[in-house]
Amino acid sequence: MIRLEIPKGHPRYESLKRREALIDFYEKGIVTVSGLISHGRGEAFDYIIGEKSRPFAIEAEKAALDRILNSRNAVISVNGNVAALAGKEIADFARKFGVTVEANIFYWSKERMEKIVSLFRRMGLEVLGMNQDALIPGLDSNRGKCESAGIFSADTVLIPLEDGDRAEALKKMGKFVISLDLNPLSRTSRYSDITIVDDVTRTFRNFLEFRESDYSGHSSSFNNASNVKEAISFMADRLRSLKNWPDL
Amino acid sequence: MIRLEIPKGHPRYESLKRREALIDFYEKGIVTVSGLISHGRGEAFDYIIGEKSRPFAIEAEKAALDRILNSRNAVISVNGNVAALAGKEIADFARKFGVTVEANIFYWSKERMEKIVSLFRRMGLEVLGMNQDALIPGLDSNRGKCESAGIFSADTVLIPLEDGDRAEALKKMGKFVISLDLNPLSRTSRYSDITIVDDVTRTFRNFLEFRESDYSGHSSSFNNASNVKEAISFMADRLRSLKNWPDL
């Protein structure tokens, strides 16, 4: 695989660096081929959004953080793409706020689970996932595996880059579901109580930068349906604004 | 890699089958990791378009076909993703109309070139690409390689799923450039004389289905800038129409 040197001044520097990181983690066996395709979908939506955390995203993030910190047992679910894109930020976040992280992957293999758990261990964070003793109802055995001490008993789950079936199943278990997905139209986005339409790395960086006064109380006043509508409207408007041709 | 059985009635059946084909061709060494990410980007734009050939696409396709058939030496450039997604349709098209096809890839390797050429040979079509004796000016030696009997001397080139640098370099050579890209905002789309905003498989199927009276004369009246604007407006409108929440 040929790597191009990405100049720091490139307008899409962050996005191109993220893509490179993902390919590295694919080569390490943490990201799957399916994960690469998913990432491309995310890139397209982020391109339309303009690769920035927009006001609707910031608002959802404040509500999410407030909710997570007021939960009895909030768990962050981490798959291969999430570990590759924002492993460091998630480890920092989990340490700062004492939130549980659980490895949970769509294409299950023991080896890939171990690699994700080891990745976080090397960053000084112990994550759940190697003792999957429970099953999310409504999913087949490979997809539903989770830990009774983690996702299974959590009251709030943050599911970045998650599959729609799993989001729906978690919702049916009565959990408060916070999704993080650049596609506001995805089933995952639709099933969530709080839908964050933003990039996973930017979101965790924002979580780390907010002061308590920024987010405190934001979960009670948050209206998810209208926030998602705002995200979709923003994207439609931005697409339309890019229409001037050929001086794009 | 676990494969899910995709039911024929699934609303996104065609898209999911295409993704599966792409992964097969990745495993065969024809598609690259970078190609998988690119495909994801295309999927997102196609999702917004609604996974159908819309009127702006049909109009661009008619103009493109008219232009190709009235060229002295039109060449279709084929990379790994294009071969994987629409190899059969392109072979049928090239045979029906006697149009030259040339393998031309972004991450060059002799092995991958041979695999693409062999793939077409097995479908009964000889394609150029194994005798790269010329260089597109302005590109480095690996990216600029092409055949003097093919892309180098072509008056018209159809470049599906092409990189922006190469599209620009071909345009600077004075060629009539027809692009095929689901992202109407890409540099490739911007540099083209005719920009087809459609899926590559659907486009070649449409080429094969048009009768002469459908497309004859359409290249002279075609206005590319206004057609691309129409594509972008359509996408913005469709996004906005998908806003109704939660009854998406």
Interface residues (C-beta under 8 A of the other chain):
Chain A: M1 I2 R19 L22 I23 Y26 T32 V33 S34 L36 I37 S38 H39 G40 R41 G42 E43 A44 F45 Y47 Y107 N142 N183 L185 R190 A225 V228 K229 I232 S233 M235 A236 D237 L239 R240 L242 K243 W245 P246 L248
Chain B: M1 I2 R19 L22 I23 Y26 T32 V33 S34 L36 I37 S38 H39 G40 R41 G42 E43 A44 F45 Y47 Y107 N142 N183 L185 R190 A225 V228 K229 I232 S233 M235 A236 D237 L239 R240 L242 K243 W245 P246 L248
